[in-house]
Structure formats: structure tokens, C-alpha cells
Amino acid sequence: MTGGDTARRALTVAGAAAAALALWVAAGPVAGLDLSAETGGEVRRIGAGTVVAATLIAGLAAWGLLAALERTTSRPGRVWTAVAATALVLSMLGPLAGAADGASMAVLAAMHLVVAAILIPGLARSARPAPSRDRRGAGL
């Protein structure tokens, strides 16, 4: 991976976190919603730190998966996009099933969609196929 690819991926992950945080600010402090989720029978507030940390963890995991696919497949962007879209669908179960109220559900679902809208195309565009086996074997 080139330095440009690394910078592009880092900016994509950071941009996703910034977008999620902006949505949290608009819904929470600005609009006055108390975003919360129910886990294990306990209602927990969702703060800025949680939003940023969760987004960074998801973004870095996505980056890691893409990097692994680049070493093992000739179409890492296509494979990664399919896996990421599946992960998005599964991740939507969290806000849909775990939000403490309707407003939290809507905002949390929107955060998932915003993060996916940035991460999926942003990381997919930076995908590079694995070198061909012939070239690796020849030391090129």
C-alpha cells in the first residue's frame, strides 16, 4: 500500500467518525434528544466518546479486512464491498432492537447509515488487488 492509500484510508475512517459525531451533536446537544440504548436490561446513554470510539473501531476493522483481502484476492474491492454491505445490514439490528426509544432508534440507525455511506465507497475506492502469483514467485 502506498502512502497515498494510507492517507486516503485514514481520512476516510476519520471522516466517518467526524460525520457520526456531527450527527450525535445535532441530535443530542443541539436538538435536545437523550440518545440511549438498552443492553442487558439496562438503559445507557450514548455519549460522544462512545460514538467516536465505535466508529473508529468499525472503521479500523474495515480497513484491516480490506488489507487482508488485498493480499488474498484479485478483487478485494468487490469482495470487501459485499462483506461491508452485509455487515451494515447486520449492524442495523443494534439500533432497531436495542434503542431505548423511537428517537434514539432513528438517530442511531442514521449514524450507521452515514458511517457506511462514507466507509464503504471510501475504502473500496482505495482497494488494490493482490500481486499475481507469478510476479510474487519471480521476486518482482
C-alpha positions as CSV (number, residue, x, y, z in Angstrom):
1,M,0.0,0.0,0.0
2,T,1.3,3.4,-0.9
3,G,1.5,6.4,1.5
4,G,-1.4,8.0,-0.5
5,D,-3.6,4.9,0.1
6,T,-2.8,5.0,3.8
7,A,-3.6,8.7,4.0
8,R,-6.9,8.2,2.0
9,R,-7.9,5.3,4.3
10,A,-7.1,7.2,7.4
11,L,-9.1,10.3,6.2
12,T,-12.0,8.0,5.3
13,V,-12.1,6.5,8.8
14,A,-11.6,9.9,10.4
15,G,-14.3,11.4,8.2
16,A,-16.7,8.6,9.2
17,A,-16.1,9.3,12.9
18,A,-16.5,13.1,12.4
19,A,-19.8,12.6,10.5
20,A,-21.2,10.3,13.2
21,L,-20.1,12.8,15.9
22,A,-21.7,15.7,13.9
23,L,-25.0,13.7,13.8
24,W,-24.7,13.0,17.5
25,V,-24.2,16.7,18.2
26,A,-27.1,17.7,16.0
27,A,-29.4,15.2,17.7
28,G,-28.2,15.4,21.2
29,P,-26.8,18.8,22.4
30,V,-28.5,20.8,19.6
31,A,-31.9,19.1,19.3
32,G,-32.0,18.0,23.0
33,L,-32.5,14.3,22.4
34,D,-31.2,11.9,25.0
35,L,-29.7,9.2,22.9
36,S,-29.8,5.9,24.7
37,A,-29.8,2.1,24.2
38,E,-30.9,-0.8,26.2
39,T,-28.4,-3.5,26.8
40,G,-28.8,-6.3,29.3
41,G,-32.0,-4.7,30.6
42,E,-30.1,-1.5,31.5
43,V,-30.6,1.8,29.6
44,R,-27.4,3.5,28.8
45,R,-26.8,7.0,27.5
46,I,-24.8,7.2,24.3
47,G,-22.2,9.9,24.6
48,A,-19.8,11.4,22.1
49,G,-16.9,9.2,23.2
50,T,-19.0,6.1,22.5
51,V,-19.9,7.3,19.1
52,V,-16.4,8.2,18.1
53,A,-14.8,5.0,19.6
54,A,-17.4,2.7,18.0
55,T,-16.9,4.4,14.6
56,L,-13.1,4.3,14.8
57,I,-13.2,0.6,15.9
58,A,-15.5,-0.3,13.0
59,G,-13.5,1.8,10.5
60,L,-10.2,0.3,11.5
61,A,-11.6,-3.2,11.4
62,A,-12.9,-2.5,7.9
63,W,-9.5,-1.2,6.9
64,G,-7.9,-4.3,8.3
65,L,-10.2,-6.6,6.4
66,L,-9.6,-4.7,3.2
67,A,-5.8,-5.0,3.7
68,A,-6.2,-8.8,4.3
69,L,-8.3,-9.2,1.2
70,E,-5.7,-7.3,-0.9
71,R,-3.2,-10.0,0.0
72,T,-5.5,-12.9,-0.8
73,T,-7.9,-12.0,-3.7
74,S,-7.7,-10.4,-7.1
75,R,-10.9,-8.4,-6.5
76,P,-10.5,-7.1,-2.9
77,G,-12.7,-4.0,-3.5
78,R,-15.6,-6.1,-4.8
79,V,-15.4,-8.7,-2.0
80,W,-14.9,-6.1,0.6
81,T,-17.9,-4.1,-0.5
82,A,-20.1,-7.2,-0.3
83,V,-18.8,-8.0,3.2
84,A,-19.3,-4.4,4.3
85,A,-22.8,-4.2,2.9
86,T,-23.6,-7.5,4.8
87,A,-22.1,-6.0,8.0
88,L,-24.2,-2.9,7.6
89,V,-27.4,-4.9,7.4
90,L,-26.4,-6.9,10.5
91,S,-25.3,-3.8,12.3
92,M,-28.7,-2.2,11.8
93,L,-30.1,-4.8,14.2
94,G,-28.4,-2.9,17.1
95,P,-30.3,0.3,16.7
96,L,-33.5,-1.4,15.6
97,A,-33.6,-3.8,18.5
98,G,-31.6,-2.0,21.2
99,A,-32.6,1.6,21.1
100,A,-34.4,2.8,24.2
101,D,-36.9,4.9,22.3
102,G,-38.0,5.8,18.8
103,A,-35.9,8.9,18.5
104,S,-32.8,7.1,19.6
105,M,-33.6,4.3,17.1
106,A,-33.9,6.8,14.3
107,V,-30.7,8.7,15.1
108,L,-28.6,5.6,15.8
109,A,-29.9,4.0,12.5
110,A,-29.0,7.2,10.7
111,M,-25.5,7.1,12.3
112,H,-25.0,3.6,11.0
113,L,-26.1,4.6,7.5
114,V,-23.9,7.8,7.5
115,V,-20.8,5.8,8.6
116,A,-21.5,3.1,6.0
117,A,-22.0,5.8,3.3
118,I,-18.5,7.1,4.0
119,L,-16.6,3.9,4.8
120,I,-17.9,1.6,2.1
121,P,-17.2,3.7,-1.0
122,G,-14.2,5.4,0.5
123,L,-12.3,2.3,1.4
124,A,-13.5,0.4,-1.7
125,R,-12.0,3.0,-4.0
126,S,-8.6,2.5,-2.4
127,A,-8.5,-1.3,-2.9
128,R,-5.6,-2.7,-4.7
129,P,-5.6,-6.3,-6.0
130,A,-3.1,-8.8,-4.7
131,P,0.0,-9.2,-6.9
132,S,-0.3,-12.1,-9.3
133,R,1.3,-15.4,-8.0
134,D,3.7,-15.4,-11.0
135,R,5.1,-12.0,-10.1
136,R,5.4,-12.8,-6.4
137,G,7.2,-16.0,-7.2
138,A,9.6,-14.2,-9.5
139,G,10.6,-11.8,-6.8
140,L,9.1,-8.8,-8.7
